[in-house]
Amino acid sequence: MAYTIRYSDESIEDLRAISKHYMEINISLGNRFKEAFLGAESNLLRNPYAFSKINYKDFRRIIIRKFPYKVIYRIEKEIIQVFCVSHFARSNRYVKNRLRK
């Protein structure tokens, strides 16, 4: 089955802020984050059911390798809907509040 990914406006804003943060620290670090994110995205497209469910409805998460971020998503037929890109230090309550929107 071929999947497509759709990003919520909030998740796009999350990614912009994270990328900007790493680019301000070091351009190569920003580029490594982008590559790591694209790798996670590729893995997600290959098999979205391979990643952990979280304890909230039908949401799942994939971890961005070498960076302390997780991508929270839900599978709706052939569409992978990304709702949030969150730092590990963020509380579960914060993530759940974002998913309720």
GUMAR-406154 format. One record per residue (C-alpha): x, y, z. Coordinates in pm, 1 decimal, padded with zeros to 6 digits, always signed. Example, Ala and Ser with C-alpha at 12.3 -4.5 7.8 and 13.67 -1.06 7.14 Angstrom:
BEGIN
<px=+01230.0, py=-00450.0, pz=+00780.0> $
<px=+01367.0, py=-00106.0, pz=+00714.0> $
***
This chain:
BEGIN
<px=+00000.0, py=+00000.0, pz=+00000.0> $
<px=+00129.2, py=+00345.9, pz=-00088.1> $
<px=+00102.4, py=+00601.5, pz=+00189.2> $
<px=+00119.2, py=+00978.7, pz=+00175.2> $
<px=+00208.2, py=+01211.6, pz=+00460.7> $
<px=+00009.9, py=+01520.4, pz=+00552.4> $
<px=+00142.5, py=+01768.0, pz=+00805.7> $
<px=-00076.3, py=+01982.9, pz=+01028.2> $
<px=+00003.3, py=+02353.4, pz=+01034.2> $
<px=+00129.3, py=+02311.3, pz=+01390.7> $
<px=+00369.4, py=+02031.0, pz=+01295.4> $
<px=+00509.7, py=+02241.6, pz=+01010.9> $
<px=+00565.9, py=+02524.6, pz=+01255.6> $
<px=+00735.4, py=+02280.4, pz=+01495.8> $
<px=+00974.0, py=+02169.0, pz=+01221.7> $
<px=+01053.1, py=+02526.0, pz=+01118.5> $
<px=+01134.4, py=+02623.5, pz=+01476.7> $
<px=+01350.8, py=+02316.3, pz=+01535.3> $
<px=+01539.7, py=+02363.4, pz=+01207.2> $
<px=+01593.4, py=+02731.7, pz=+01278.9> $
<px=+01726.0, py=+02649.6, pz=+01626.3> $
<px=+01981.7, py=+02399.9, pz=+01494.7> $
<px=+02082.0, py=+02624.0, pz=+01202.2> $
<px=+02152.1, py=+02908.7, pz=+01444.4> $
<px=+02381.0, py=+02682.6, pz=+01644.3> $
<px=+02565.2, py=+02544.4, pz=+01341.7> $
<px=+02466.0, py=+02509.3, pz=+00976.8> $
<px=+02597.6, py=+02153.6, pz=+00952.4> $
<px=+02398.2, py=+02059.9, pz=+01264.1> $
<px=+02086.9, py=+02202.2, pz=+01100.5> $
<px=+02158.3, py=+02000.5, pz=+00788.0> $
<px=+02209.4, py=+01683.5, pz=+00994.0> $
<px=+01871.7, py=+01740.9, pz=+01160.3> $
<px=+01705.8, py=+01775.3, pz=+00820.2> $
<px=+01869.8, py=+01453.0, pz=+00698.8> $
<px=+01766.1, py=+01268.3, pz=+01015.4> $
<px=+01410.1, py=+01393.5, pz=+00976.6> $
<px=+01397.1, py=+01287.5, pz=+00610.7> $
<px=+01523.8, py=+00942.5, pz=+00714.7> $
<px=+01244.3, py=+00913.9, pz=+00971.9> $
<px=+00994.2, py=+01028.2, pz=+00711.0> $
<px=+01119.8, py=+00762.7, pz=+00467.5> $
<px=+01089.4, py=+00491.1, pz=+00732.7> $
<px=+00740.6, py=+00610.7, pz=+00815.5> $
<px=+00630.2, py=+00588.3, pz=+00453.2> $
<px=+00767.5, py=+00234.3, pz=+00422.3> $
<px=+00585.9, py=+00093.6, pz=+00723.0> $
<px=+00386.0, py=+00330.9, pz=+00943.2> $
<px=+00257.3, py=+00047.2, pz=+01163.9> $
<px=+00611.2, py=-00047.2, pz=+01271.5> $
<px=+00636.5, py=+00230.6, pz=+01527.9> $
<px=+00515.7, py=+00254.3, pz=+01885.1> $
<px=+00163.2, py=+00340.6, pz=+01983.6> $
<px=+00131.4, py=+00605.1, pz=+02249.6> $
<px=-00123.9, py=+00589.8, pz=+02528.1> $
<px=-00370.4, py=+00819.2, pz=+02357.5> $
<px=-00629.0, py=+00710.3, pz=+02103.9> $
<px=-00472.2, py=+00566.5, pz=+01784.9> $
<px=-00166.0, py=+00787.5, pz=+01776.8> $
<px=+00184.2, py=+00656.4, pz=+01717.1> $
<px=+00532.6, py=+00802.1, pz=+01737.0> $
<px=+00856.9, py=+00771.6, pz=+01549.6> $
<px=+01181.3, py=+00897.0, pz=+01697.8> $
<px=+01417.8, py=+01112.4, pz=+01493.4> $
<px=+01755.5, py=+00940.8, pz=+01518.6> $
<px=+02036.9, py=+01123.2, pz=+01698.9> $
<px=+01803.6, py=+01407.1, pz=+01797.3> $
<px=+01573.5, py=+01428.6, pz=+02100.4> $
<px=+01250.5, py=+01463.7, pz=+01901.7> $
<px=+00952.3, py=+01246.6, pz=+01827.6> $
<px=+00697.3, py=+01275.8, pz=+01549.7> $
<px=+00339.6, py=+01204.0, pz=+01660.3> $
<px=+00108.5, py=+01077.3, pz=+01387.1> $
<px=-00207.2, py=+00880.4, pz=+01312.6> $
<px=-00282.5, py=+00654.6, pz=+01017.8> $
<px=-00608.9, py=+00726.0, pz=+00837.8> $
<px=-00649.9, py=+00482.0, pz=+00547.4> $
<px=-00357.0, py=+00560.8, pz=+00312.8> $
<px=-00275.7, py=+00892.5, pz=+00478.5> $
<px=-00026.9, py=+00940.9, pz=+00759.1> $
<px=-00139.6, py=+01255.2, pz=+00940.8> $
<px=+00142.3, py=+01420.3, pz=+01139.0> $
<px=+00012.8, py=+01627.8, pz=+01428.4> $
<px=+00316.9, py=+01719.0, pz=+01635.0> $
<px=+00696.7, py=+01717.1, pz=+01643.1> $
<px=+00790.1, py=+01732.3, pz=+02009.0> $
<px=+01105.6, py=+01735.3, pz=+02218.5> $
<px=+01143.3, py=+01443.3, pz=+02459.4> $
<px=+01148.7, py=+01687.0, pz=+02751.6> $
<px=+00793.8, py=+01799.3, pz=+02675.2> $
<px=+00540.4, py=+01645.1, pz=+02906.9> $
<px=+00285.6, py=+01391.7, pz=+02789.5> $
<px=+00018.1, py=+01639.8, pz=+02894.0> $
<px=+00155.6, py=+01896.0, pz=+02646.8> $
<px=+00148.5, py=+01639.6, pz=+02365.5> $
<px=-00206.3, py=+01525.0, pz=+02450.8> $
<px=-00327.6, py=+01885.0, pz=+02455.2> $
<px=-00179.4, py=+01936.2, pz=+02108.0> $
<px=-00350.0, py=+01621.5, pz=+01980.4> $
<px=-00692.5, py=+01730.5, pz=+02104.2> $
<px=-00696.2, py=+02030.2, pz=+01868.8> $
***
